[in-house]
């Protein structure tokens, strides 16, 4: 499986598909922080929300970089459908880490992060801690959404883009405060709101569990579709 993960990462890099998500990440960061300074938790919460869509898109690009015939050959080489699709998800998760690092570090170079302004504002380090959590916790749901929008599931480029956009939009709309269908989507909006208040173990644990449960359900669905369409 390690060789298959490495092959997919190398293929993603050599085809140049890595450039588009990287540029999108940089554009988002410069738009968020180029106009002024924000407190760490609030700024990173918004950044994580947007990175969710960027990472889902990157996952789709990474998984679609492999031709269908090559994917079937990889399935034969691994000897397990689970190993084949799991390698793709792990490769996408690893590819997400450099973009997370860019999203976390670049604002400091732009002087876009500031400490508390009012006495009741969370501390700078509390904001940084919750920002790290917010960016890392969105990786798994983003990878799951991107996998569900990949060509191996949707079969065509148009259906894949529609699935990706629909999933990202629903994550925002259904995740609004008071929505009765919040459980159908990963808690992106809640993560953003939580980040603005600083690091609090209770809220972080609850949202982490919700994100994990949604990701598990999405991956199970992905695995079943891949088993049928192997």
N, C-alpha and C positions, 0 to 999 in steps of 0.2 A: 504493500500500500504506500510505503514511503516513496518508492520510485514513481508511482502513479501521481502522487501529490506533486513531486518535483517536476514531472513531465508537464503537468497542467499549468503550473506556475511559470515554467520556462516558455511554454507555448503562448501563454497570456502576455508575457513580456516581449517575446520576439515578434508577435503579430502587431505590436504597437497599440493594442487596445488599452493598455494601462494609461496612456497619455490623457485620454478624454476624462476619466474620473479624477485624475490628479489635477487637471486644469479646472474642473468643476469645483473641486475642493478648495483650490486656491482662490477662485473667483468668489466663492461663498465667504471665505475667511476675510478677504479684502473688503467685501461689501459690508460684512458685519462689524468689522473693527476699524475700517478706514475713516469713518466719520466721527469717531470720538471714543472715549473710554467708558467701559462698563464694569460693574462688579463681576467677579469671577463666576460665581454660581449662576447668575442670571444669563451672562453671556454664553457660558459653556452649555447651559440648558438649551438655548436656542440653536447653538451650533450642533449639538447632538441630534436635535430634531431634524435638521436639514441633512446631516450626515447619514441618517437612516435611509433617506431616499438615494443618496449618492452611493452608499455601500450596497444597497439592493441592486442598483443599476450595474455596479462593478461586478457583482456576483453573476448576473445574467451574462455580461460580456465575457467573463472568464469561462463560464460553462459552455457558452455558445462558440467559443474559439476552437473547440475540438470538433472536427467533422463527425458526422453520424457513424460513418464506417469505422473511424478510429475509436470511437466510444464503444462500439460493439466488440472490437478487437481487445480493448482494455478489459471488457467484461469477461471475455474468454481467458485472458492472461491471468486475471485475478482469481477467476473461478468462483466468484461470489457476486451476486447483484448488489448485496449490501456493501461489500467492500468497494465496489466501483463507484456507487453514488456517494458513499461516505467520504471517499478520497476527494471527490469534487467539492463537497461542503467544507472539508478541512482546508483544502487549498484556498477556497474563497475566504474563509475566516483568517487565514494567515495573510492573505493579500490585503485584508482590511486594516491590519495593524499599522502599516506605514502611513496610511491616510489618517488614522486616528492620531498618530504622533504629529503629523503636520497640523491637524486641526487644534491640537493642544499647545504646540510650541509656537507656531507662527504669530498668534496674537501678542505674545510677549515682545517679539521683534518689532511689532507695529505699535507698541506701547498702548495696546487696547484694553489692558486689564488694570483695574484699580482696586484698592482696598475699600473697607466700609466707609460710607459717607455719614450715615446717621448712627447714633449710639446703639440702636436696636438692629442694625444690619449685621449679617453673619460675618465672621472674620475672613480674611483673605485666604488662609489655609483651609478653612472649612469650605469655602467656595471652590478652591482648587480640588479638594478631595471629592466633593460631590460632582465636579466636572469630569474628573477621571472616571468615576463610576458611571456617569451618564453616557459617556462615549463608549465605554466598554460594554455596557449592558445592552446597547442597541445593535451590537455586532451580530449576535445570534438571530434575533428577529429579522434583521436586514438580509442576512444570508439565506434564511428560510424563504423570505418573500422573493428574493432574486432567483432562488432555485425553482420555485413554483412558476415563475415567469420565463424560465429557460426554454430553449427550443426542444429539449428532450420531453418536456411536458406539454407545451402549447403547440408544437409542431411547426408553426409559422411565425415569422417575424412580427407580423401585425398583431396576432393574438398575444404574443409575448409582451409587446409594448403595452397593449391594452390591459393585460393582467397586472403588469408592473405599476402603471399609472393608477389603475383602479385601487390596487392594494394600498399604495401610498396615500391616496386621497381619503380612502375610507379610514385609514389609521388616524387621520387628522379630524375628520368629521365625526366619526363615532366615538372618538376619544375626548370630545369636548365635555366639560364639566356638566354633570346632570344627564348625560346620554344614557338611555336604558339599555343600550346595546354595546356598552363599553367593553364587555367581556369578549366580543368577537374580534377585537383588534389588539395588537400589542400596545402597551400603555405609553405611547410616545408623548402625548400631551401632558399626561400626569408626571412623566419624568422631567419635562421642562418646568412644570410648576414646582415640583419638589426641589429642583436644583436652585431655584431662585431663593429658597429659604435656607440654604446651607445644608450641611451634612447632618442627617438625623437617622440613627440606626433603624428605628421602627419603620419609617417611611421607605427607606432604602430597601429593607428586607421584603416588605410587602410588594413593592413594584418589581423587585428582582424575581420574586416568585411568580408574579403574573406574567412577566416576560418569558420566564422559563416554561411555564405551562403552555402559553401560546406557541412558542417555538417548538415544543414537543409535539403538539397537535399538528402544526404545519409540516414538520419533518415526517411524521407518520403518514400524512396524506401524500407527501412527495414520494415517500418510499413505496406506497401502494401503487401510485400511478406509474412509477418507474418499473415496478415489477411487471405490470401489465404491458408496458411499452418497451421493454428491454430489447 
